[in-house]
Amino acid sequence: MSSSFFFEKKVLVTGGSGFVGSHFVERLVKEGAVVTVPYRNKEKAEKNLKNVLNKIILIEYFYHTSY
């Protein structure tokens, strides 16, 4: 059993596919968290999260306004 606060906790990281966010995601995975990262740009997300791609959940999101 791990002593990490994040062990087996579900965490949603907005901005997790960016440079800073991807490092945060890697740390959470190392601590045992179940991490979900929404992304707009799949290529960027896969590039920045390549070290943990098989350990996280990536979901595409689309932001739309009706202006």
Secondary structure, DSSP 4 states (H G I P E B T S, - for coil): ----TTTT-EEE-TTTTSHHHHHHHHHHHHTT-EEEEEES-HHHHHHHTTTTGGGSEEEE-------
